[in-house]
């Protein structure tokens, strides 16, 4: 079944039965911005520069959602002090930004979906394993209207996904209980992090098929935010009006 049809079917029931929703928390890469292909390309270039032979799909599976320091330890398969790990990830992410910058694109419909959520009174935050430089890069290109969104990044000393720490910190900054948050994620580690945080989730199938992002806490799957707008997903939520 196409993702758009899956999404309409999933949204046919009332998600209000699953509790009040006060906030939406978005992962960044692959969820807000269509960047995962360029992350893969940058890993390949970086690894070649350092004389490393890699299985790129396996590396992406093991690292997507993890912090930069965690990723470098996975790549080199050895203990690595933080300063060395962050120096290496800075090199890798500079390659990524040089590649993606000229062709930067949001996941289709993200900005209007985000604006519609805020117009309903929902709080919006971002929880990403990306570092401050990638966050600034994404926000500069997105040019979201209104006040800057609260963002928790992967270089703030928190464990990366599938640990729930990043999402829980976003909820804390939004002053919202975890069970009143819905996470939007494109990767299995992120979907699992939402579950561990006690949050519901929406699977964005930009880099993984829906069956790899399934779980009892996953409300629906969508190819992009245009699907969610078309299916009126936001209108199914139990949003406090006071």
FENNOR-V822714 format. One record per backbone hydrogen bond with DSSP energy under -1.0 kcal/mol. CO is the residue of the C=O (numbers start at 1). NH is the residue of the N-H. Records with the same first field share a line. If there is no record, write none. Layout:
CO: NH / NH
This chain:
2: 6
3: 7
4: 8
5: 9
6: 10
7: 11
9: 12
14: 17
15: 18
16: 19
22: 123
23: 182
24: 125
25: 184
26: 127
28: 31 / 32 / 33
32: 107
33: 30 / 35
35: 39
36: 40
37: 41
38: 42
39: 43
40: 44
41: 45
42: 46
43: 47
44: 48
45: 49
46: 50
47: 52
48: 51
55: 59
56: 60
57: 61
58: 62
59: 63
60: 64
63: 66
65: 161
67: 71
68: 72
69: 73
70: 74
71: 75
72: 76
73: 77
81: 85
82: 86
83: 87
84: 88
85: 89
86: 90
87: 91
88: 92
89: 93
90: 94
91: 95
92: 96
93: 97
94: 98
95: 99
96: 100
97: 101
100: 103
101: 104
105: 34
107: 110
108: 225
109: 113
110: 114
111: 115
112: 116
113: 117
114: 118
115: 119
116: 120
117: 122
118: 121
123: 24
125: 26
126: 152
130: 154
131: 135
132: 136
133: 137
134: 138
135: 139
136: 140
137: 141
138: 142
139: 143
150: 126
152: 128
160: 163
164: 168
165: 169
166: 170
167: 171
168: 172
169: 173
170: 174
171: 176
172: 175
177: 180
178: 181
180: 22 / 23
181: 200
182: 25
183: 202
184: 27
185: 204
187: 191
188: 192
189: 193
190: 194
191: 195
192: 196
193: 197
194: 199
195: 198
200: 183
201: 219
202: 185
203: 222
204: 206
209: 212
210: 213
215: 218
217: 201
220: 203
222: 205
224: 228
225: 229
226: 230
227: 231
228: 233
233: 236
234: 237
237: 239
238: 21
